[in-house]
């Protein structure tokens, strides 16, 4: 079976002033908040300054690394072999896959960032607003 990259992921951006952040990120601005539970069992990332995410400032507080990781991922296609128990089970947990599957070889590495586009739908509109440059530094 072929695995796929998420087709979409959502989080909330909120406008706020943060007196608890370094000056560059404390000014009023957009902050990202992600309440989705992730594979590591954690959820509730942020609020993280969008400017810090764009600048890839891993040292900035409140889970900037998780947002940068989501926005600057590298896609690796790998050949994985699992024992029969895992490969035939209709409900496989992440822990089962880690314990009972082995990567045989890396087939391809795509260094283009995943995702390539970041968008939102403006309130009350059916259109799309492109936010890619706010989150992804092209360099």
N, C-alpha and C positions, 0 to 999 in steps of 0.2 A: 504494500500500500504506500501511496505517496502522501506525505504530510504537506500541509500548506501553512503559509504565513497568515496571520490574522487578516481578514479583509477590512475590519475596522475595529477601532477601540475608542472609547469616549471618556472624557473627563470634563470637568467644569473649570472655566476660567472666571475669576472674580476680580473686581477692581478694588484695591485697598491700599492703605498706607501701613507700613510695617516698621514700627520703631525698634523691633527686636533684631533687625537685619543690618548688615553693614551699609554704610551710607548709599552706595551705588544702587542697592536694591531696596532701600527703605522708603524712597520717594514713592508717591502714589503711582500705582501701576498694576498691570495684570499679574495675577498669581494663579497657578494651576493647582487644582485639587482633584485627586483621583480616589474615589471610594470603592473601586472594584477590587475584590479579593483576588490575589495573584497566586501563581503556582507555589510560591514560597509560604503560602498561608497567611501572608500579611495583606493588609489593605489600608486605606486611609492615608495615602501619600500626600504630602503637601500641607499647607499651601507653599508652593515653591515659585520664586520670582521667574516670570517668563524670560526676563532679560538674562538671568543666571542660566536658565536652560539653553537659551540661544548661544551664550558665551561658553557653554560647556564647563561651567564652574562647579566641579565636583565637590569643592570645599564649602559651597553655599549651603545653608541649613535647610532642613525639612525635605529630604528625599530628592534633591535635584538629581542625584545619580540615577534614580529609577526613571525619571522622565527622560534624561539624556539617553539612557539605555534603550528606552522604548523608541526614541526618535533617531538613534544613530546605530541601530542594530546592523549586523552583517548577516546575510543569509548564507547558510551552509547546507548544501544538499549532501546527505550522508546515507550510506547503506548500513542498515541496522539489522542484526539477526537476534531474534528472541527465542526463548524456549517455547515449546508447543503450548504450555499452560497460558502464557501471556498472549501469544499471537492468536489463539482461538477464543479467548474470553471476550464476551460482549461488553463487559465493564472493566476496564483496566485502569488502575490508579497510577499516578505519576511515580509513586514509590515502587510499584511492581515493575514498571518499565526500567527504572534506574537499576534495580536489583537483578533483573532477569534478561536484560538486553545489552548487547555489546555493539559498539560502532565498529563495523568491519573496515570501512575506508571512507574518506571524504571524496565525494564525486565532483563537487563544484563549489566555489566560493564566489559570491556576488558582493562586491564591496560597495555597491551603491547603497545609500542609506535606505533602510526600511523604517518608516514609510517614505515615499517620495513626495507626497503631497499631504498637507495638513489643512483641513477646511472646517468651516462651521456653517450652520444655517442661521442667518440673522433672524431675530425674534419676529414672528409674524410674517415671515417670507418663505417662499418655496425655493428661493435662489440659494446659491452657494457663495460664501466669502472665503477667498484663499488666504490662509494665514501662514503658509509655508515659510516665508522669509522671516517672520517673527520668531519661529521656533528653530529653524534649521539654518545654521551659518553655512553659506556655500563654500567656505574655504576649508 
